[in-house]
Amino acid sequence: MTEAQVQMGKEVPDFTLPSSNGKPVSLSDFRGKKIVIYFYPKNMTPACTNEACFFRDNYGALQQEGAVVLGISPDSLKSHDKFIQKYDLPFLLLSDEDHTVSVLFGVWQLKKMYGREYEGIVRSTFLIDEEGKLVKEWRKVKVVGHVEEVLEAVRS
């Protein structure tokens, strides 16, 4: 298991990833706003699609609270584009193909499915405040009800 380099109450190190808008996006681009970063394993899979759609459906409320939503997975930008178009996602998806940012947040881990071990993203969400500090984290997220919890935390 990878040890997270981000810590509660501490500033999150800046990072830059290619994004679905065709430009590199850095964490520091959003200074002064709350940032909701959610890591998910794979585009177009049932749980990841549900999660993306829950964030989409609550996006207006999150924006009203001054929050930006960023989805991060190891998928390619081409895959992100299809995902965004198919589900009308209003927020940026970032491509972490080399897992650098996933490792930084400690979400790239050894997983087991059907007796097979492999490395992948453990579904997790992080809330970063206007100063760039990590104020809340949800690890091993269950999709149903999660976005409501995130929205409540953004409001408080």
C-alpha positions as CSV (number, residue, x, y, z in Angstrom):
1,M,0.0,0.0,0.0
2,T,1.2,3.5,-0.9
3,E,1.5,5.9,2.0
4,A,-0.3,9.2,1.2
5,Q,1.9,12.2,1.0
6,V,-1.1,14.5,1.6
7,Q,-2.1,15.1,5.2
8,M,-5.1,16.6,6.9
9,G,-4.7,20.3,7.8
10,K,-1.6,20.6,5.6
11,E,-1.2,22.3,2.2
12,V,-1.6,19.8,-0.7
13,P,1.5,19.9,-3.0
14,D,0.7,21.4,-6.3
15,F,0.4,19.1,-9.3
16,T,-0.4,19.5,-13.0
17,L,-2.3,16.9,-15.1
18,P,-3.7,16.9,-18.7
19,S,-7.4,17.7,-18.6
20,S,-10.5,17.2,-20.6
21,N,-10.5,20.8,-21.7
22,G,-7.3,20.1,-23.7
23,K,-5.1,22.2,-21.4
24,P,-2.9,21.1,-18.5
25,V,-4.6,21.9,-15.2
26,S,-2.8,22.6,-11.9
27,L,-4.2,22.5,-8.4
28,S,-2.9,26.1,-7.9
29,D,-5.2,27.3,-10.7
30,F,-8.1,27.0,-8.2
31,R,-6.5,28.9,-5.3
32,G,-9.3,30.9,-3.6
33,K,-11.9,28.2,-4.2
34,K,-12.9,25.0,-2.5
35,I,-11.8,22.0,-4.5
36,V,-13.4,18.6,-4.5
37,I,-11.1,16.1,-6.1
38,Y,-12.6,12.6,-6.6
39,F,-10.5,9.7,-7.7
40,Y,-12.2,6.9,-9.5
41,P,-11.0,3.6,-11.1
42,K,-12.4,3.7,-14.7
43,N,-14.6,5.6,-17.1
44,M,-17.8,3.8,-18.2
45,T,-17.9,1.3,-15.4
46,P,-21.2,1.1,-13.4
47,A,-20.1,2.5,-10.1
48,C,-17.8,5.2,-11.7
49,T,-20.7,6.3,-14.0
50,N,-23.1,6.5,-11.0
51,E,-20.6,8.6,-9.1
52,A,-19.9,10.9,-12.0
53,C,-23.6,11.4,-12.5
54,F,-24.2,12.1,-8.8
55,F,-21.5,14.8,-9.0
56,R,-23.1,16.1,-12.2
57,D,-26.5,16.2,-10.6
58,N,-25.2,18.1,-7.6
59,Y,-22.7,20.3,-9.5
60,G,-24.9,23.4,-9.4
61,A,-25.2,23.2,-5.6
62,L,-21.4,22.6,-5.2
63,Q,-20.7,25.6,-7.5
64,Q,-23.1,27.8,-5.4
65,E,-20.9,27.0,-2.4
66,G,-17.8,28.1,-4.3
67,A,-16.5,24.6,-5.0
68,V,-14.8,23.3,-8.1
69,V,-15.1,19.5,-8.9
70,L,-12.2,17.6,-10.5
71,G,-12.5,13.9,-11.4
72,I,-9.2,12.0,-11.7
73,S,-8.6,8.5,-13.1
74,P,-5.8,6.8,-15.0
75,D,-8.0,6.8,-18.2
76,S,-6.7,8.6,-21.4
77,L,-8.1,12.0,-22.4
78,K,-9.8,10.3,-25.3
79,S,-11.6,8.1,-22.9
80,H,-12.5,11.1,-20.7
81,D,-14.0,12.9,-23.8
82,K,-16.3,10.0,-24.5
83,F,-17.3,9.7,-20.8
84,I,-18.1,13.5,-20.6
85,Q,-20.1,13.5,-23.9
86,K,-22.1,10.3,-23.0
87,Y,-23.1,11.6,-19.5
88,D,-23.0,15.3,-20.1
89,L,-20.5,15.9,-17.3
90,P,-20.0,19.7,-16.6
91,F,-16.7,19.4,-14.7
92,L,-13.1,18.7,-15.7
93,L,-11.7,15.1,-15.8
94,L,-7.9,14.9,-15.4
95,S,-5.8,12.0,-16.8
96,D,-3.3,10.5,-14.3
97,E,-2.0,7.8,-16.7
98,D,1.3,7.5,-14.8
99,H,-0.4,7.4,-11.4
100,T,1.8,10.3,-10.0
101,V,-1.1,12.2,-8.4
102,S,-2.9,8.9,-7.3
103,V,0.3,8.0,-5.5
104,L,0.6,11.5,-4.0
105,F,-2.9,11.0,-2.5
106,G,-2.3,7.4,-1.5
107,V,-5.2,6.1,-3.6
108,W,-3.1,3.9,-6.0
109,Q,-3.1,0.6,-4.1
110,L,-3.0,-3.2,-4.4
111,K,-6.6,-4.4,-4.9
112,K,-8.2,-7.8,-5.1
113,M,-11.0,-9.0,-7.3
114,Y,-12.1,-12.5,-8.0
115,G,-8.9,-13.8,-6.3
116,R,-6.7,-11.7,-8.6
117,E,-4.4,-9.0,-7.3
118,Y,-3.7,-5.9,-9.3
119,E,-2.9,-2.2,-8.7
120,G,-5.6,0.4,-9.2
121,I,-7.4,3.4,-7.7
122,V,-9.3,3.0,-4.5
123,R,-12.3,5.3,-4.9
124,S,-11.6,8.4,-2.7
125,T,-12.6,12.0,-2.5
126,F,-10.7,15.0,-1.0
127,L,-11.9,18.5,0.0
128,I,-9.3,21.2,-0.2
129,D,-10.0,24.7,1.2
130,E,-9.4,28.1,-0.4
131,E,-5.8,28.2,0.9
132,G,-4.9,24.8,-0.6
133,K,-5.1,22.8,2.7
134,L,-6.7,19.4,2.9
135,V,-9.7,19.7,5.2
136,K,-11.6,16.4,4.6
137,E,-11.0,13.1,3.0
138,W,-13.2,10.1,2.2
139,R,-11.4,6.9,1.5
140,K,-12.9,3.6,0.1
141,V,-16.0,5.5,-0.9
142,K,-19.4,3.8,-1.3
143,V,-21.1,5.7,-4.1
144,V,-24.7,6.0,-2.9
145,G,-25.1,9.0,-0.6
146,H,-21.5,10.1,-0.9
147,V,-22.0,13.2,-2.9
148,E,-24.5,14.4,-0.3
149,E,-21.8,14.0,2.3
150,V,-19.4,16.0,0.2
151,L,-21.9,18.8,-0.3
152,E,-22.6,18.9,3.4
153,A,-18.8,19.2,4.1
154,V,-18.4,21.9,1.5
155,R,-21.2,23.9,3.1
156,S,-19.7,23.7,6.7
